[in-house]
Amino acid sequence: MVSVEDRSKRILESKLKIEKPFRLDETLCLYSPQDNVDALTHPRIAGWLDYIQHDYEPELPDAEHRVLLFMPCTKTKPYPFSTEHLAINQRLLDEGYRPIRPDYLPRELLARLEPPFAQDALNLSPLTNGRGTVVHRMVISEPMALVPYEHIVEFEGKPSPAVAYDDPGLFENRGNAVSPWRSDSTAVRHSATRWKWGDEERRQYVTMHNEMARILANVIARIAHKYTDVVSWVAPGLTHRSFVLGRDERSLHKVVTSRMVGGRRLELIGANDHLPQQRRIACLPLPNDCKRAIERLSHRLKVDMSKATAIYARGGNNATPLALPELLDVLVGRLAGAGKNKGNGTHDRIATDNRG
């Protein structure tokens, strides 16, 4: 039997993920798929989802190429202060991209920023390289579906929930994405720290997954005409990638198409299943990009492939592999070719993968 005090202990852990001056909203601690589904009707989340689907309009300068770049959410809030986002944003700065407006995170965070990161790595406005390309960053996040960088802190004069929540509740493989204090919990404890999902966790995972994908597609369908390229830069194997991929793409990316619940298979539907071919989101890095990154990492560090693979798995800059220079080369290359890959369709991407 798990007591309510166990949730209190997890909240203490969640508080450590929120950087001051921001504070955790304890009602937005979502530790299981059931918590996630309930969050869809939470006033702060429901208000956000209504805004992002119906009222949000990106404010972008005129440019020959405008790229919508999706990045993953992070346990650190606000996202740009995470090691992963800092590494990605600093690489863009190193490539000559600069913010178009002085829209920064609070001074308190700027003061805590350590080398080699520039303060512009904490700027929330779109970036331009001054050569015809604008990069507009958004974050794929549950339970908010997507968060434009410029609204990480606030929207419509209200505090954004993006700096006040903790949601590890859809990541089954971590072993603790459960809320055993709930009456509808069907999770089974396997050890002192690890649990296995039951039917109700799997069922609610599919519900939340498909709702996040639907909302993501709704927003893209409404605003995609403003961009020449829409790219998601999310780690292979994680839930965020599954939110994006269409059924015809999942085999290439080694992402499952369904979950077994009570002897029935429930289909996982990605945003690209809802979008026409010309509006589809390109999902990077591709599997062969990852393979080549490990080979290049082995060469750079002068270690064998098994050692390089282990380093890759732990990620760059104490983050996911997305922060490794070898993979960031792929993202930089895509941005440099903005507009040339406007189709964003499955066939465009598979053609660049040798295993296609």
Phi, psi and omega in degrees: 000134180253132183270165177298332180300334179296324175293322178299321177295320180293325177297323177300320177294320181296323181300329181289345181273350183260118181282135174296145015271009182277158184228147180289136168268108187296340177282353178248033171262109191244101191257002183205166175302323179298317177301320181297314181296319177299326183296338180299336179254004175296135185307319182291322181283316179299319178297319178296312183297325176294316180297311188291330181277330190243330189244336185294133174226122178292140177255103187236145176286161173297137179199153178295319180233127176235119185252127170267116184248114175272133176241160183280153171288164185225160178292330176284133174238135000287153185308316185298344180272357177287155179299326181293308181293323177301316181295317180294312182294321178295323178296320178296320176297318180297334179274003175102005177279142181224147178294147182270345180221155177278067184247091188249161168295166184305152181306326180301321177285321177301322181291335182268357181291132183251154175302150010266019187273133177276157180299332178296344176292345178253017175275141186259356184275165175302159181248147174228146176265003180071006181235029174100004180240131174243134179246120179252118186265137171226162181243129172279124188211138165257135016260015187260001179069295176209148183229109173300141182307320185291349179244022176297324184266320182205162173208141181048038179075008181244152175298136178283141174292349184293344179250016188224011186235166171220127186218081171269013195282356178251008186253084187303320187294345177288342174083355180232017180277063184218158174233075187295348177281349180282147179291336180262014178288132175239014180290149180243129179286132178254337177201186181297335185237354186235141180232157175244133180296146170258190184299321184291323176297316181294320180296314182288333173300312180298317179301311182291316179306309185290329177288320177298318179296319180297315181293318177303315179294322178302315182293315181298316180301328184277327188243356186299335181295346180278353187237153172265347181204139176234118188231133171254128179250084186229148188292140175301141174088348183267161182303325182300324178291323179294328176302328188271314195292139171279165183302322183286352181258343192293324180298314178303319184269002180056046178244134186293156182259347185201169173233141178275123181226116178057037180083001178242149176265125177254127186285139172267123183248124181263167180303322182292341174292334182269345189258145173293158186307318185286349180253359186298152180272128175283131184252112182236155359281155176284160180307317180289333172300319180292318179299314180292327179296321178294318178298317180290325177296319177301317180293317183295318184270354181057049176233163180285171187295324180295320178293317179297322179296321179293319178295317178301316182297327178283340175093164179269144176057038182057031179233205176278171177303342180302338182269355179291139178305322183296326177276325179298335174301325180294315180295315179300319179296321178295317180295324179294332180260021183308134179097331180285339183247037189302331183300320178060014186275170181303316184293325177300318185283319181296329180297338180268358182252122186298339182273358187308000000 
